[in-house]
Amino acid sequence: MDRGEGQQWNRAPGNLYSIPKTVRIDPRGNQTISLTLEKEIPPIPPPKDTKYIKHLKIKSEKLSRFWGRDFYLGANVLLPHGWEEHPEARYPVVVFHGHFSPTFGGFREVPPDTNLKPDYSERFRINGYNKIQQELAYRLFKDWTGPGFPRFIVMEIQHANPFYDDSYAVNSANLGPYGEAIMQELIPFVEKRFRGIGQGWARFTYGGSTGGWEALAAQVFYPDEFNGCWAACPDPIDFRAYTVVNIYEDENAYFVNSKWKKTPRPGKRNHINEVTATLEEANLLELVLGTKSRSGQQWDIWEAVYSPVAEDGYPKPIWDKLTGKIDKKVAEYWRENYDLGYILRRDWATLGPKLRGKIHLYVGELDNFYLNNAVRLVEQFLKTTSNPYYDGEVDYECLAEHCWNGDHSNPIWISRLMYVQLHTPKMMERIRKSAPPGADTTSWRY
């Protein structure tokens, strides 16, 4: 179980580890090398509340019934400037989807540390990225407390579980009713506690990567409960492009169909389009880390969330981890329940009127995990919609890697730290256009 670290076994309090030591291995000998697990990961102190950031945790009755033991949901809540000074105000709520975080990241109430030693970001190939992060976190604080900035409540969900650091925010045969628990227990609790308006026209969602899929899924599965989603670089939203695999037509996930040879499918690429890992390699790594979808890694959590329960009580595999052979019956289950592109096509007659103007998708055309493939497929459908037309947004950035979020004016290593500034003004505009007659659009605007 998660113990405050977000279901990461190598950081979980109570787990044991050894001190690294130098050993000599003689290939001619027959020696035993012993390692002693003499260290224990200490407990993680809970984060402290500030004027603007509050940390909540509630017992979920729905999840507790499913698992047969106490299960909890949490939220890191960023309160609007002036919340204490305006007790009469009720606020729109923005649900921030993504991976586990102990506190609301990217928000710094004090100036950057002038003595901070610059580090190097391997991902972005930038020196001093830790300083950039502090500078932009402080900029968010200044913007958030400045005149004219949208006065919203932003809540970041904590939903670590036995399979991963988040649940994908949907009901799942293997993880439990996380969708219902978040929508019916956690969000109403936050809205009641902090004076949220508590109506669909005043509720929005955003996120990137895993959070991008979750943001779109929440909007699709609960179309009346949100007034817009801003989904960046979403995990595969159409399983005809499950990264580089069509789970319905392809027979094997690891190799391209061929009569004469076996061509491996790519699993990850770098910023110059070089393949750095195959799809087979990524899945075999997860198999080493944990069998039965329990590695705590990406392919396994997709399987745990989307699959039916197998006879052994664990998630039914979408493909054989060793060979890559796809199980078509599992694929059919995925399509009917979690393929967002398919669900949009299947149910547009009823979903369309509820989603008009609400869908906003962003992805880089050089996404490291080929997530742009699925976005293209969904866009192809959205452009053909009528009665009504989807009236949303799908945008791309040439040569952008994972995780581009719609900002054409800044590189990813900047824009990924500015979701709030980038998207909340769009949410304000959405309220202006769509708030129902008599809605409270003034008490929170000061």
C-alpha positions in Angstrom: 0.0 0.0 0.0 1.0 3.6 -0.6 2.7 5.1 2.5 3.0 8.7 1.4 5.5 8.0 -1.5 2.9 7.4 -4.2 3.3 3.6 -4.6 7.0 3.7 -5.5 8.6 0.6 -3.9 12.1 2.0 -4.0 11.0 5.0 -1.9 8.4 3.4 0.3 8.9 3.8 4.0 9.6 0.6 5.8 11.3 -1.1 2.8 14.9 -2.3 3.4 18.0 -1.8 1.4 21.7 -2.4 1.6 24.7 -0.1 1.6 26.7 -0.3 -1.7 30.0 -2.1 -1.2 32.9 -3.2 -3.4 33.2 -6.9 -4.0 35.6 -9.0 -6.0 34.2 -11.8 -8.1 36.7 -14.6 -9.0 35.3 -16.6 -12.0 37.6 -19.5 -11.0 36.3 -19.6 -7.5 33.1 -20.7 -5.9 32.4 -18.0 -3.4 29.2 -16.7 -1.9 28.7 -12.9 -1.7 26.4 -11.8 1.0 24.5 -8.5 1.1 22.9 -7.3 4.3 19.7 -5.2 4.2 20.8 -3.0 7.1 19.0 0.2 6.1 15.3 1.0 6.3 13.6 3.8 4.4 12.2 6.2 7.0 8.7 7.5 7.2 7.8 10.5 5.1 6.7 13.5 7.0 3.4 14.9 5.8 3.6 18.2 3.9 2.7 21.3 5.7 -0.3 23.5 4.8 0.3 27.1 3.8 -2.0 30.0 3.2 -2.6 28.9 -0.4 -1.9 25.1 -0.4 -4.0 22.7 1.6 -3.6 18.9 1.8 -6.6 16.7 2.3 -7.2 13.0 2.7 -10.5 11.2 3.0 -11.6 7.6 3.4 -13.4 6.4 0.2 -16.3 4.2 1.1 -16.6 3.0 -2.5 -13.0 1.9 -2.7 -13.0 0.5 0.8 -15.9 -1.8 -0.1 -14.2 -2.9 -3.3 -10.9 -3.8 -1.6 -12.2 -5.0 1.7 -10.0 -2.6 3.7 -9.7 1.1 4.3 -8.8 3.0 1.1 -8.1 6.7 0.9 -8.1 9.5 -1.7 -6.2 12.7 -1.3 -6.0 16.2 -2.9 -3.5 19.0 -2.9 -5.6 22.1 -3.1 -4.4 25.5 -4.4 -6.7 28.2 -3.0 -7.4 31.4 -4.9 -5.9 34.6 -3.7 -8.4 36.3 -1.4 -10.1 33.1 -0.4 -10.0 34.0 3.3 -10.9 37.7 2.8 -14.0 36.9 0.7 -16.1 34.4 2.7 -19.1 35.1 0.5 -17.4 34.0 -2.7 -17.9 30.6 -4.3 -15.4 29.4 -6.8 -15.0 27.4 -10.0 -12.9 24.3 -9.6 -10.2 23.0 -11.8 -9.2 19.3 -11.4 -5.6 18.7 -12.2 -4.9 15.1 -13.3 -1.5 13.5 -13.2 1.0 11.3 -11.3 1.3 11.3 -7.6 2.7 14.4 -5.9 3.1 14.9 -2.2 2.2 18.6 -2.5 1.1 21.0 -5.2 4.2 21.4 -7.3 5.3 24.4 -9.3 4.0 26.9 -6.8 6.6 28.8 -4.7 5.6 31.5 -2.2 9.2 32.7 -1.6 11.8 34.0 -4.1 14.2 31.5 -5.7 17.1 30.3 -3.6 20.1 32.4 -4.7 22.5 29.8 -3.3 21.0 26.8 -5.1 23.7 24.8 -6.9 22.7 24.4 -10.6 22.0 20.9 -11.7 21.7 19.3 -15.2 18.5 18.1 -16.7 19.3 14.9 -18.7 15.8 15.0 -20.2 15.9 18.5 -21.5 19.7 18.8 -21.9 19.8 22.0 -19.9 22.1 23.3 -17.2 20.5 24.8 -14.1 17.0 23.5 -14.7 16.4 23.4 -10.9 16.8 27.2 -10.9 14.5 27.6 -13.8 11.9 25.5 -11.9 12.1 27.7 -8.8 11.9 30.9 -10.9 8.8 29.7 -12.7 7.2 28.4 -9.5 7.6 31.8 -8.0 6.3 33.4 -11.1 3.1 31.4 -10.7 2.8 32.7 -7.2 3.2 36.3 -8.4 0.6 35.7 -11.2 -1.8 33.8 -8.9 -1.8 36.7 -6.4 -1.7 39.5 -9.0 -4.7 41.6 -10.1 -7.0 40.2 -12.8 -5.8 36.5 -12.5 -8.7 34.0 -12.5 -9.8 33.2 -9.0 -10.2 29.5 -9.2 -9.7 26.5 -6.9 -7.2 24.0 -8.4 -7.2 20.5 -6.9 -4.5 17.9 -7.7 -5.8 14.4 -7.1 -3.9 11.8 -5.1 -5.1 8.3 -6.0 -2.1 5.9 -5.7 -3.2 2.3 -5.5 -1.6 -1.2 -5.4 -0.8 -1.1 -9.1 0.5 2.4 -9.8 0.9 5.9 -8.5 -2.5 6.9 -9.9 -5.7 5.1 -10.9 -6.4 6.7 -14.3 -9.5 8.2 -12.6 -12.0 5.7 -14.1 -13.9 2.7 -12.8 -11.8 -0.5 -13.3 -12.5 -4.2 -12.8 -9.1 -4.5 -11.2 -8.5 -1.2 -9.5 -12.0 -0.5 -8.3 -14.5 2.3 -8.8 -12.0 5.2 -8.8 -14.1 7.2 -11.3 -17.1 7.2 -9.0 -15.0 7.7 -5.9 -13.3 10.8 -7.3 -16.5 12.3 -8.8 -18.9 11.5 -6.0 -16.7 11.6 -2.9 -13.5 13.5 -3.4 -14.5 16.4 -5.6 -17.7 17.2 -3.7 -15.7 17.1 -0.4 -13.2 19.7 -1.7 -16.0 21.9 -3.1 -17.9 21.8 0.1 -14.8 22.4 2.2 -13.5 25.3 0.2 -16.7 26.9 -1.2 -16.6 25.6 -4.7 -19.7 26.3 -6.9 -20.2 22.6 -7.3 -21.9 22.6 -10.7 -20.7 21.3 -14.1 -20.5 24.7 -15.8 -18.0 25.8 -13.2 -15.8 22.7 -13.2 -12.8 22.1 -15.6 -10.0 19.6 -15.9 -6.5 19.5 -17.4 -3.4 17.3 -17.4 -0.5 16.0 -19.4 0.6 12.5 -20.5 -1.2 10.2 -18.0 -3.1 13.3 -16.8 -4.0 14.1 -20.4 -5.7 10.8 -20.9 -7.4 11.2 -17.5 -8.6 14.7 -18.3 -10.2 13.6 -21.6 -11.6 10.4 -20.0 -13.2 12.4 -17.2 -14.8 14.8 -19.7 -16.0 11.9 -21.9 -17.3 9.6 -19.1 -18.8 12.5 -17.1 -19.8 15.0 -19.9 -22.2 17.0 -17.8 -19.8 17.3 -14.8 -17.1 19.3 -16.6 -17.2 22.3 -18.8 -14.0 21.6 -20.7 -10.8 19.5 -20.7 -7.3 20.6 -21.7 -5.5 17.3 -22.4 -1.8 17.5 -23.4 0.2 14.6 -24.9 -2.4 12.1 -23.7 -1.6 8.4 -23.3 -3.2 6.5 -26.2 -6.7 7.8 -26.7 -7.4 5.5 -29.6 -6.3 1.9 -29.4 -5.9 1.6 -33.2 -2.7 3.5 -32.3 -1.8 2.1 -28.9 1.5 3.9 -29.4 2.5 2.0 -32.5 0.2 -1.0 -32.2 -3.3 -1.5 -33.6 -4.6 -4.0 -31.0 -7.6 -4.9 -33.2 -5.8 -5.7 -36.4 -2.2 -6.5 -35.5 -1.5 -10.0 -34.4 1.7 -9.3 -32.6 2.6 -6.2 -30.5 6.4 -6.6 -30.7 6.9 -7.2 -34.4 5.5 -5.8 -37.6 3.8 -8.4 -39.7 6.1 -9.8 -42.4 6.4 -13.0 -44.3 10.2 -13.0 -44.4 11.5 -11.3 -41.3 10.8 -9.9 -37.8 10.9 -6.1 -37.6 10.8 -4.9 -34.0 8.3 -2.2 -33.2 9.8 1.0 -31.6 8.9 1.7 -28.0 10.6 5.0 -27.4 12.5 7.6 -29.5 14.7 10.6 -28.6 14.6 14.2 -29.7 16.2 13.4 -33.1 13.9 10.5 -33.8 16.4 7.8 -32.9 14.8 4.7 -31.4 16.1 4.2 -27.9 14.1 1.1 -26.9 11.8 -1.3 -28.6 8.3 -2.1 -27.4 9.4 -5.6 -26.6 12.3 -4.4 -24.4 10.0 -2.0 -22.5 7.6 -4.9 -21.7 10.3 -7.4 -20.8 11.7 -4.8 -18.3 8.3 -4.6 -16.7 8.0 -8.4 -16.5 11.3 -8.5 -14.6 10.0 -5.9 -12.2 6.7 -7.6 -11.5 4.5 -10.3 -12.9 0.8 -10.1 -13.4 0.7 -6.4 -14.3 2.4 -5.5 -11.0 5.6 -3.8 -12.1 4.3 -0.4 -11.2 5.2 0.8 -14.7 3.4 2.2 -17.8 2.4 -0.8 -19.9 1.3 -2.7 -16.8 -0.9 0.0 -15.4 -2.7 0.4 -18.8 -3.3 -3.4 -18.6 -4.5 -3.2 -15.0 -6.9 -0.4 -15.6 -8.4 -1.5 -19.0 -8.5 -5.3 -18.7 -11.1 -7.6 -17.3 -10.2 -9.8 -14.3 -8.5 -13.1 -15.3 -9.2 -16.5 -13.7 -6.3 -16.0 -11.3 -7.7 -12.8 -10.0 -5.2 -10.5 -11.7 -5.6 -8.4 -14.8 -6.1 -10.4 -18.0 -3.1 -9.6 -20.3 -3.7 -7.7 -23.5 -0.8 -9.7 -25.0 1.7 -12.4 -24.0 4.6 -10.6 -22.3 7.2 -13.0 -23.7 5.9 -13.3 -27.3 3.8 -10.2 -27.9 0.8 -12.2 -29.2 -2.3 -10.1 -28.8 -5.5 -11.4 -27.1 -8.3 -10.2 -29.3 -11.0 -10.9 -26.7 -9.2 -8.6 -24.3 -8.8 -6.0 -27.1 -12.6 -6.1 -27.6 -13.2 -5.4 -23.9 -10.7 -2.5 -24.0 -12.5 -1.0 -27.1 -16.0 -1.1 -25.5 -14.9 0.4 -22.2 -11.8 2.5 -22.5 -11.0 3.3 -26.1 -11.9 7.0 -26.0 -11.7 7.5 -29.8 -14.1 4.5 -30.3 -16.5 5.7 -27.6 -16.7 9.1 -29.1 -17.5 7.6 -32.5 -19.9 5.1 -31.1 -21.8 7.5 -28.8 -21.5 10.9 -30.6 -25.3 11.2 -31.1 -25.7 11.5 -27.3 -22.2 12.7 -26.3 -21.8 15.3 -29.0 -24.3 17.8 -27.6 -22.7 17.6 -24.2 -19.1 17.9 -25.4 -19.4 20.8 -27.9 -16.6 23.2 -27.3 -15.2 21.2 -24.4 -12.4 19.1 -26.0 -8.9 20.6 -26.3 -6.1 18.2 -27.3 -2.4 19.0 -27.7 0.6 16.9 -28.7 4.1 17.2 -30.2 4.6 15.6 -33.6 7.8 14.0 -32.3 6.3 12.6 -29.1 8.8 10.2 -27.5 6.2 7.6 -27.1 4.4 8.1 -30.4 1.3 9.4 -28.7 0.6 11.8 -31.6 -0.6 8.8 -33.6 -3.7 8.3 -31.6 -4.4 12.0 -31.4 -4.4 12.1 -35.2 -7.0 9.4 -35.4 -9.3 11.1 -32.9 -8.9 14.4 -34.7 -9.9 12.8 -38.0 -13.2 11.9 -36.4 -13.8 15.2 -34.6 -13.3 17.1 -37.9 -16.2 15.1 -39.4 -18.6 15.6 -36.6 -22.0 17.3 -37.1 -25.2 17.8 -35.2 -23.2 19.2 -33.4 -19.7 19.9 -34.7 -17.2 19.3 -31.8 -16.1 23.0 -31.9 -13.0 22.3 -29.9 -9.3 22.3 -30.5 -6.6 19.9 -31.7 -3.2 21.4 -32.0 0.3 20.1 -32.8 3.9 21.4 -32.5 6.4 20.4 -35.1 9.4 18.5 -33.7 8.1 18.8 -30.1 8.8 15.9 -27.8 6.7 14.6 -24.9 4.9 16.5 -23.3 3.8 19.5 -25.4 0.8 21.3 -24.0 -0.3 23.9 -26.6 2.2 26.7 -26.0 3.8 27.7 -29.3 5.8 30.5 -27.7 7.9 28.5 -25.2 9.9 25.3 -25.3 8.5 22.3 -23.5 10.8 22.7 -20.5 9.2 26.1 -19.9 5.6 25.4 -20.9 5.3 22.2 -18.8 5.6 24.5 -15.7 3.0 26.9 -16.8 -0.2 24.9 -17.2 -2.2 27.2 -14.9 -1.2 30.4 -16.6 -1.8 28.8 -20.0 -5.2 27.3 -19.6 -7.1 29.1 -16.8 -7.7 32.2 -19.0 -9.3 29.8 -21.6 -11.5 28.5 -18.8 -12.6 32.0 -17.9 -13.6 32.6 -21.5 -15.5 29.3 -21.5 -17.5 30.4 -18.5 -18.3 33.7 -20.2 -19.7 31.9 -23.1 -21.5 29.0 -21.4 -22.6 29.9 -17.9 -26.3 29.3 -17.5 -28.7 32.2 -16.7 -28.6 33.2 -13.1 -25.2 31.5 -12.4 -22.8 33.0 -9.9 -20.2 34.6 -12.2 -19.4 37.6 -10.0 -18.8 36.6 -6.3 -15.4 35.1 -7.2 -14.3 37.9 -9.5 -12.5 40.5 -7.4 
